[in-house]
Amino acid sequence: MNKTERQLAITLELQRSKTLRAEDLASQFEASVRTIYRDIQALSEAGVPILGSPGRGYSLMEGYFLPPVSFTAEEAVSLLMGADFIEQKLDTDYGIYAKSAKRKIEATLSESVRKESTLVRETMRLLHVSEPSTGEMVKTYLNQVRDAILKQCKISFMYIKKMPETDGNRKNRRVVSPYGLTLVHENWVLIAHCDMRQDIRHFRLSRMTELSVLEDQFLLPNDFDLSSYRPPDNRDERILIRANPKIVDKIIEEVNFYIESIEERKEDVFFQFRVRYPEELMHYLLGWGGDIEVIEPKSLRFKIREVAKNILEHY
C-alpha cells in the first residue's frame, strides 16, 4: 500500500469509526506511529477536517463525508454477491433492501468494471436450498424474530423437538428472550434464553409454529456477545462403527462434525463418533446399510436390529 492509498484508507476508517488512536491505525496499516502522524498532518493540510483529542485519538469533524470512491471489479463482485446472499437468506424486507442496494452499486460502476464484474458473477452461483413447505414460513418468522431482538421483546412459540420426550411428545410451548440469529448449515437458528430451561438454548426456525411477539421485554446480559459466543459441547455419548473403506469419503462428508477419530484396521475402517444422544446418527447409519456395522454401544446395535426387522416385514 503506497502513501496515497494509505491516506485514503485512513480517511475511510475515520469516517467509519468515531475515534481511532494513532497506534490503532499503525497496527491496522502495518506502518509506524510516526508515519501515521505524518499522514494525519498531510490530510489536514489537504483540507480533511481531522480533530485530535489528547489521550483519545483522531476523529473527523461532524458532518464531513468523503465522496463515493470507485470500486474495482473484485470489490463490486464481493458486494453484489453479498447482496445476492442476503436476498436469498434473509426475510422479505431485507430481500427488497438487497435488490435496491444492488441497483445502486451497479449504477456507480464504470462500464468496464460493470462488464467485468458481471462476467465474474456469471461463473459463480449461490444455490438456495430449502424445503418449499417451510421456506416462506421461515422468512416470515425471521422477520418477526429479528424485530423482537431489536426491540428486546420476548417471543412465544410451539417447538417441535428432533427427539421425543419420554412420553413420546415432541411439541411444547416455549417463551424465550431472543439474543441473536445465526445461519448454520442452511438453517436459521435462534440463540435465546429459555424461560422453561432457565438457560441459553438453540431453536431452529423451521421447527417453530404459532410464533408471536410478546409485550414482555428483557435486558440483554452485559457479558453476552453473539460474535464471540460458543455453545457448550455436550456431546458425551460415543459410537463406534466398522465401515467398508469404499464409503469412508461419504461418511466423512456427511457427518464430519461428529467424528472423533478414524482408524484403519486390516480391511476395515473404524470410526468413533461423539454425539449428544445415539439417535442423532440413526438415519445416517441406516442409510449406509450393509457397508457399516455398529460396534458400540450395544443399545444402539439393538435399535438398528429392530429397525431392520421392521423394514424387512414391509418387504
Secondary structure, DSSP 8 states (H G I E B T S, - for coil): --HHHHHHHHHHHHHHSS-B-HHHHHHHTT--HHHHHHHHHHHHHTT--EEEETTTEEEE-TT---------HHHHHHHHHHHHHHHHHS-HHHHHHHHHHHHHHHHHS-HHHHHHHHHHHHT--------HHHHHHHHHHHHHHHHHHHHTEEEEEEEE-SS--TTS--EEEEEEEEEEEEEETTEEEEEEEETTTTEEEEEEGGGEEEEEEEEEE----TT--TTT--------EEEEEEE-GGGHHHHHHHHGGGEEEEEEETTEEEEEEEESSGGGGHHHHHHHGGGEEEEE-HHHHHHHHHHHHHHHHT-
